Amino acid sequence: MESPEYRIDHNPGAGRFETRIDGWLCRCDYRIVDGVVHLIHTEVAPSLEGRGIAAALVRAALVWAAENQFKVRPRCSYVRAYMQRHPETQALRAD
């Protein structure tokens, strides 16, 4: 999966979307529970913060969820904030 800025890979075996930048693994982890995607953790090295990497990871996860007709439960504070900033993602939220 390509972001305009970063190549984002889906690693279903590890339950995450990921990219490597300057040798650092950046990721957005998920678990599927009862047919709902729980986005549980987003991690970007402090030296890489502010470059839009976390947003690209979360965007890729949300696109994948929508394409596969999953609802999303944002368990990670970054994912919650991202979804609040992007109202078009609200239809994906699980009740």
C-alpha positions as CSV (number, residue, x, y, z in Angstrom):
1,M,0.0,0.0,0.0
2,E,1.4,3.4,-0.9
3,S,1.0,6.6,0.9
4,P,2.0,9.7,-1.0
5,E,5.0,10.0,1.3
6,Y,5.7,6.4,2.5
7,R,5.4,2.8,1.5
8,I,3.1,1.2,4.0
9,D,3.0,-2.6,4.2
10,H,0.3,-4.7,5.7
11,N,1.7,-7.5,7.8
12,P,-1.3,-9.5,8.8
13,G,0.8,-12.2,10.5
14,A,2.0,-9.6,13.0
15,G,-1.4,-7.7,13.0
16,R,0.0,-4.4,11.9
17,F,0.6,-1.8,9.2
18,E,4.3,-0.9,9.0
19,T,7.0,1.0,7.3
20,R,10.8,1.4,7.8
21,I,12.3,4.8,7.8
22,D,15.9,5.5,8.5
23,G,16.2,1.9,9.9
24,W,13.3,2.4,12.3
25,L,10.2,0.2,12.3
26,C,7.1,2.4,12.5
27,R,3.8,0.6,13.0
28,C,0.1,0.7,13.7
29,D,-1.0,-2.5,15.5
30,Y,-4.4,-4.1,15.4
31,R,-6.4,-7.1,16.5
32,I,-9.7,-8.3,15.1
33,V,-12.2,-9.2,17.9
34,D,-15.6,-10.4,17.0
35,G,-15.3,-8.9,13.5
36,V,-14.2,-5.5,14.7
37,V,-10.8,-4.1,14.1
38,H,-9.3,-2.8,17.3
39,L,-6.5,-0.3,16.5
40,I,-4.5,-0.7,19.6
41,H,-1.1,1.0,19.2
42,T,0.7,3.4,16.9
43,E,4.5,3.8,17.3
44,V,7.0,6.1,15.5
45,A,10.5,6.7,16.8
46,P,10.8,10.1,18.5
47,S,13.4,11.2,16.0
48,L,10.9,10.6,13.2
49,E,7.9,12.4,14.8
50,G,6.2,15.3,12.9
51,R,6.7,13.8,9.5
52,G,3.2,12.4,9.0
53,I,4.3,8.8,9.4
54,A,1.7,7.9,12.1
55,A,-1.0,9.5,10.0
56,A,0.0,7.5,7.0
57,L,-0.1,4.3,9.0
58,V,-3.5,5.0,10.5
59,R,-4.9,6.1,7.1
60,A,-3.7,2.8,5.6
61,A,-5.3,0.8,8.4
62,L,-8.6,2.7,8.0
63,V,-8.7,2.3,4.2
64,W,-8.0,-1.5,4.6
65,A,-10.8,-1.7,7.2
66,A,-13.3,0.1,5.0
67,E,-12.3,-2.0,1.9
68,N,-12.9,-5.2,3.9
69,Q,-16.2,-3.9,5.5
70,F,-14.8,-3.9,9.1
71,K,-15.9,-1.5,11.8
72,V,-13.1,0.0,13.8
73,R,-12.7,0.5,17.5
74,P,-9.9,3.1,18.2
75,R,-8.1,1.9,21.3
76,C,-5.0,4.0,20.7
77,S,-5.1,7.6,21.7
78,Y,-3.4,8.7,18.4
79,V,-6.0,6.8,16.4
80,R,-8.8,8.4,18.4
81,A,-7.4,11.8,17.7
82,Y,-6.8,11.1,14.0
83,M,-10.4,9.9,13.6
84,Q,-11.7,13.1,15.4
85,R,-9.7,15.2,13.0
86,H,-11.1,13.3,10.0
87,P,-14.9,13.2,10.3
88,E,-15.1,11.1,7.1
89,T,-13.8,8.2,9.2
90,Q,-16.6,8.3,11.7
91,A,-18.8,5.9,9.7
92,L,-16.1,3.2,10.4
93,R,-16.5,3.5,14.2
94,A,-18.0,0.5,16.0
95,D,-20.7,1.4,18.5
